Amino acid sequence: MAVESPAGASFEGSVVIDIGGRVGALVVYTDAAVAGLEIEVTPTDGAGPPTHTAVRERRLPRGTRFAAVFPALPAGSYRLPPIGSAPGRDVTVGPGRVTEVHLNPKEAVHA
């Protein structure tokens, strides 16, 4: 069995978001304490499978942030589990748009 190494930092322009029609994207900003953690979102209506991605360091022009990026999700409501000290919550992903969730408001960044 191979051991996977956590992915390194990503940089501006290195993440491809595939939205349009009935597909949106979700970006979940966290703090550094959960870097490397896999986050899974589940459709609240049970109409699809869970989707997961890792929290990674994101180096942006305005500073370093930590975020999980779900680049293409069918529009709808999803359940985000508890992450670090943040409670679980429902989030709505809109069609053709990027939805942002800030779990650590003092580190919120708006691109």
N, C-alpha and C positions, 0 to 999 in steps of 0.2 A: 504494500500500500504506500503510495507517495504522500508525502506531507506537503500541503499547500502553504506557501508563504503569503502573508497578507499583501495586497496590492499596495504599491507606493502611492505617493501624492499624484494628483492630477493637476493640470494647469488649465488656464483659460483657453477655451476652444478645443479641449481634448475629449469632451463628452458629447456624443451625438444624441440629440433628443428627436424622436420620431413622432411628431404630432400632426393632427389633421383629421378631418372628418369626425368620426366618433371616438378618436383616440387623443388622450391628453398625457401629460407627464406630471410626476410628483417629485419634489425636492424636499427632503426632511433635514433641516439644519439641527445639529446637535452640538455637544461640547466634546472636547478632545478625549474625555474619559471613556467614551464608547467607540473610539476609532477601532476599526477592524471587526466590530460586531455586525452580524448579519441581521437585517431587519426584514420581517415578512409582513406584507399587507394582504388582507383577505377581503374579497367583496362581501359587503354586509348582507346582500341578498342570497349568498351562497351560489350564485350563478356562474362562478368561474373558479379556477384553482388559485391558491395563494401564489404570490410572486415575492421573491426575495432579492435583496441586493446588500452590499456591504457599505458601512459608513467609512468614508475615506477622507483623507486630508485633501482639501481643495485650495490650491494657491491661486488667488485672484489678485487683480491689480490693487484692490482696496484692502488686502490683507488675507491671511489664512483663515479658512473656515473648515468645519467638519460637516459633511453632509452625505446622506444616502440619496442616490438619484435613481428613480424609476423612470426610464426614458420613454416608455410607451405602455400606457394602461388604458383599457377600454373606459370611456367616461362612465362615472358612477360613484357610488359611495363605498368607501373602504374602511376597514378597522385597522388602526395603527396600534400595535401593542404597547405596553409600558416600555419606555426606553430610559435607562439610567434612572434618574429621579422623576422623570416626567410620566404622568399617568397615561394610560391608553386613551385613545379617542377615535371618533369617527371623522373622516375627512372626505370631502367631495372633490373628485377630479373632473374638471370641466372638459368638454370636447374642444380640441384644437388649441389648448392653452396649457401653460405650466402653472401648477398649483404649488405654493410654497408653504411649508409648516415650520415655524421657528419654535423649537423646544427650549431654547435658551434665549429669551427676548433681548437680553442685554448685548448679545452677539449678533442680532439680526442684521442682515445686509440686504440691500435692495439693488439688484443689477439693472 
